[in-house]
Amino acid sequence: MGAERRSLVTLPLGDCTLKLIIAIVRPEKANDVLESLYRAEVRGVSMSRVQGHGGELERVETYRGTTVKMELAKKVRLEIAVSDEFVDRTIEALETGARTGEVGDGKIFVVGLERAIRIRTGEGDRAAVTPVDP
Amino acid sequence: MKGVDPGDTAWMLVATALVLLMTPALGLFYAGLVRSKNTLNTFMMSVGALGVVTVAWALLGYSLAFDRGNGFIGGLHHAFLHDVGFDAREGTTIPHLLYMAYQATFCIVTAALVSGAVVERMRYSAFLVFMVLWSLLVYAVLAHWVWGGGWLQDAGTLDFAGGVPVEMGSGFSAFAAAIVVGARKDYGRQALLPHNAVYALLGAGLLWFGWFGFNGGSGFSTGSPSVLAFTNTLLAPACTLTVWFVIDLVRGGQVTAIGAATAIIVGCVGITPAAGFISPGWAMALGALAAVPSYLFILYRPRTRLDETLDVLAAHGLAGLTGILFIGFFAQKPWNGIADGLLYGNAAQLGHQVLAVAVGPAYAFAVTAGLLKLVGLVMPLRATEREEAMGMDIVQHGEEAYATGEGAVLVHPEDSGVTPVPVAQP
C-alpha cells in the first residue's frame, strides 16, 4: 500500500479536476469508438447496452402477422472518468468513432466528478483514473 | 414397383429424412459461429437452400446430374421429373422417385455449405439467385461426373458419398466466393467472434446424426456397403475429435468447444468419400489423419486477407480431398467388392483418385467465380458498409434473433380505435 490518501475536503466544489464523460452511441459503431479511444490512449471505459430514442426514424419489424414499429433503438452507453486535460481528446475520439452523419449518432455528456477512488489501492482522484500497467 | 426391395426402400426413406435434417443443422452450426446481429441471416441462407435448391433440383438439376446425357453433363430426359416413377432406379433396388428425393437432399445441403464463405455481408436475394445457378451448373455437373455416368466414373474414380461434388465442390466454391464477394469490412482489423458456441456444438452434433443417412444411405440398400459406411461414420469422426483434442492441448493447454464442433464436421467430411470402400481400421486412421491439414489451414487462413468466413475450404475442401486420396491408397476389395488401393497392389486406383482431385476443385472454383461475377452484373452482391454494420438480420429480414420487444409499438392493420403505446418488458 503506502499510497497517500488525499483529503478531499480541501477541494472546492466547482473546481473539479475530474470529469465523467458519458457517451450514447450506435451499437454498430461501438467497435469503432473503442478503437478510436484506444488510439487516443484513453483507457478505463465502462460500457453498457441501453435502449433509447433520439429522434431517428423508427424501424419496422414484422413477426408473422404482427408488424411493429421499434420506438426504442439499441444504443451503447460508455462512461469514462478522465482528468481535465484528457477531456478534449476523449470527446474527439468519441466523435471520430461514432459519427455517421445520420440522425441517431448519439450524444456526449460531460459532467463534473466530485471524487474517484481506486478500490484496489485506495488511491484517489487523478491517480484513480490514471491507468497503471497490470 | 418393378425391382424394388421393401427393406432397402424403408431404410432409404429414413436416410433421406436424416440427410434433410443436415441443412437446418448446418444453419444452426453456422448461426453460432457468426455475430449475434447476423444470426437469422446466416441460418436463413441454409433455409433458403431448402426452398429454391429443391425446386431447381426437381425441375432441372436431377436430370442434369443423373440422366445419361454425355460424359460432362446429363440430358433433359428427367427434367420436370419426367419418367421418374415407382419402378426401381437402374442399378438400385429403390424406387426412382425416392432416389431422386435422396439425391436432392445432398444438393440442398451442399449449396447451403457455400454460404459459410459469404455470411455477414452478402445480400440474401443475390445469394438465393446464386444458389439456384450453382446447384445446376456446379453441383449437378460434378455429381454427374462421379455418379451419373460421367467421365470420372468411367475413368474409375471412387467416391462413395460425395467427396467430389459435395465436399471439394462446396469447399473450393467457397474459396472462389470469398474472393469474388470480398472480405467483411472489419475483417483483419477487429475481432469478429462466434456468438454462441452451444449452437455450433448442437449443430455439429445434429450434422453427425444426419451424416449416418448421408453415408449410410449412399449404398442405396441395407447391404454390406451401407453397414460399413454407417459404422465408419461413427469411427472416423471420433478419431478426428480425439486428435483435435490432442493438438488443442499441445498448442494451448485447453480443449476448445468451437474446435470440437469443427472436428466433428472435418471427421464426417473426411470419411464421406471413403465410407463404403475402406475397412473400419483404415477409417479410424483416415479420421485421425484428416484432422491435420484442416487444423493447420484453419490456423493459417485468418492470417491472410482471405475472409473465407466459416472455413468451408478447410473443413470441407481439404478434408474431402484427404478422403478422396485416401481411397487410392487404402481401399480393400474384400471390404468393398470393387477395387483395391495402392497398398493392396492396385496403383491405378490412386491415379483415378488424383485425377478427381485435380479437376473437381478447379471446375468448382472457376465456375463459381464466373457465376458470382454474372450475378453481380445483375444485382449487387454485397450489403453496404452501413448495412453490414447494422447487421444483416434487421437489414435483410426485418427481424432480430434476440428481439426483446421493448419499445415496440403495434402497427394496427386498420384503425381499430386503439391508440398503440410502447411497451417495456417487466
Interface residues (C-beta under 8 A of the other chain):
Chain A: E28 K29 N31 E35 Q51 H53 E58 R59 V60 E61 T62 Y63 T66 T67 V68 K69 M70 E71 L72 A73 T100
Chain B: K37 D186 R189 Q190 R386 A389 M390 G391 I394 G398 E399 E400 A403 T404 G405 E406 G407 A408 V409 L410 V411 P413 P422
